[in-house]
Amino acid sequence: MTHEGFAAATGPAGARTDTVTADASSAGPSPVRPGGRRPLPSKPPSGRPGVTPLGERLAAVPRTGAGSRGRGAPATASPPATGEGVPPEAAAYVGTEGATLPRPTTPTSTLPPRPTASRAALLVLADGRFPAGGHAHSGGAEGAVKAGRIRDHRDLEEFCRGRLHTAGLTAAGLAAGAAIGLDPLELDEAADARTPSPALRATARKLGRQMMRAARSTWPSPELDALAVARPRGAHQPVVLGLAARAAGLGPEDAAHCAVYECVSGPATAVVRLLSLDPFRATGVLARLAPEMDQVAGRAAEAAHRGIDALPAASAPLLDITAEAHAAWPVRLFAS
C-alpha cells in the first residue's frame, strides 16, 4: 500500500476512522481498507467508558454455516435451548446459548468412591488377564504332571475336582469372610493356620501382594490401604481377593465364586501349556465343574456369615507335599 492510501485509510496523524461506537447493534459493517481487507479493531484497555465490550461486538457478527470459514450464508437454525438435544447429565452446565456455566470446584478425582454391586466388576476380578500374577502359577499342576498324575483331560478333571473341594473351599471361605467385613488381620492368621506348607504360605503372600497392587489401582479403598500397611510383605491372596471384591461393591458369594474359579482355571490353563493339551478339552473340564463350583461357593459364603471360627478348613496333603518338592526344583516352568 502507498503512503497516500495508508493516510486515506487511517486519517491524519495515523488516527483510525473506524472507531467502535458505543452501540454495536446499530453500527454498520466496518469500512474496507484498500486491497479488500477489513481494518483490525483497536484494542482499548479494559474498563474504558464508552467502549463496547468484546462479547457484544462478537454477538453482532452474523453467524455463518459450519465449515464455511466466514464465506457461507448466515446460519438460520438457532442454537438449542437447555434440555433440547443435550444429555441430561450435561444440561446443568449448558446455557440457552450453549455457553458453559461454572463447573463444581471440587475435582471428581478427589471425591470418595461409591461402590455398587456390578456383574461386570465380578467379570473383571475373575478374569485371568487381571494383572494379579496368577498366570505364573500352576496350582500344583506342574508337580502332578511330572509325577504322572495328570496325563490327559480326564486326569485334569479329577485333579481340579479334588482341588476345588479342598484348597478351593478353604480359599473361598476366606475370600467370602473378607468380602462380608470380617477382620482381615484375623482372616490372614486363619489362612496361615490352614496352610501348613511353608512354600504355599510364601506363594499365597506373594500373590496377595500382587493382588493388592492391582486392586488398589482398580478399586481404591481405605480397607485395602490399611491391610497393605499392616502386611507390607503381603497378606494371603484369598483375603486380599475378598477385600478387592468388597471395594468393587461385590458380595461374599461373588468373592467365593472368584476364588473357586481361580482355583480350577489356573491348573487347567497350566496343563494346556505343560502337556500341549487341547484347550477346548480344558475348557470343557471347567464347564463340567461349573455346578460344583456354584455349590462350593455357596457353602463358603454361608460359613462366612457365621464368623471366622466357622470357615472351612479342608486340607489337601498331597498338594502340600508336591508344593514343597516343586519349590526345590532348579528348573521349572511355573513359580508354584
Secondary structure, DSSP 8 states (H G I E B T S, - for coil): --HHHHHHHH-GGG--S----S-TTT------BTTTB--------TT-TT---HHHHHHTS--B-TT-TT-S-B--S----TTSSS-HHHHTTB-TTS-B----SS-GGGS-------HHHHHHHH-TTSSSSGGG--TTHHHHHHTTS--SHHHHHHHHHHHIIIIIHHHHHHHHHHHHT--HHHHHHHHHHT---HHHHHHHHHHHHHHHHHHHHHS--HHHHHHHHH-TT---HHHHHHHHHHHTT--HHHHHHHHHHHHHHHHHHHHHHHH---HHHHHHHHHHHHHHHHHHHHHHHHHHTT-GGGS-----HHHHHHHHHHHT-SS-SS--
